[in-house]
Amino acid sequence: IVACMEGLRVGGSAESLGAHTTASVVKAIFLVIVMDGLFAMFFASINM
């Protein structure tokens, strides 16, 4: 979803493509880390 949203924001230049690709990767990695933390807290709370 992150990559799709960033892809739709790309302008007509290669510089724009590079910037949005980098932003997409950074946002995706951040979301994976956040979701991992949320799942860890959830499973810890239900004693799994």
C-alpha positions as CSV (number, residue, x, y, z in Angstrom):
1,I,0.0,0.0,0.0
2,V,2.9,2.4,0.8
3,A,4.6,1.7,-2.5
4,C,1.3,2.2,-4.4
5,M,0.7,5.6,-2.7
6,E,4.2,6.8,-3.3
7,G,4.1,5.5,-6.9
8,L,1.1,7.6,-7.6
9,R,2.9,10.7,-6.4
10,V,5.9,10.3,-8.8
11,G,6.3,13.3,-11.1
12,G,7.8,13.2,-14.6
13,S,11.4,13.0,-13.8
14,A,13.9,10.4,-12.7
15,E,14.8,12.5,-9.6
16,S,11.2,12.3,-8.5
17,L,11.2,8.5,-9.1
18,G,14.3,8.1,-6.9
19,A,13.0,10.3,-4.1
20,H,9.7,8.5,-4.0
21,T,11.3,5.1,-4.2
22,T,13.5,6.0,-1.2
23,A,10.5,7.4,0.7
24,S,8.5,4.2,0.0
25,V,11.3,1.9,1.3
26,V,11.8,4.0,4.5
27,K,8.1,4.2,5.2
28,A,7.6,0.4,4.6
29,I,10.5,-0.5,6.9
30,F,9.2,1.8,9.6
31,L,5.7,0.3,9.4
32,V,7.1,-3.2,9.6
33,I,9.0,-2.3,12.8
34,V,5.9,-0.6,14.3
35,M,3.6,-3.5,13.4
36,D,6.1,-6.0,14.9
37,G,6.1,-4.1,18.2
38,L,2.3,-4.0,18.2
39,F,2.0,-7.7,17.6
40,A,4.7,-8.4,20.3
41,M,2.7,-6.4,22.8
42,F,-0.5,-8.0,21.8
43,F,0.8,-11.6,22.1
44,A,2.6,-10.7,25.3
45,S,-0.7,-9.5,26.8
46,I,-2.5,-12.8,26.0
47,N,0.5,-14.8,27.2
48,M,1.4,-16.5,24.0
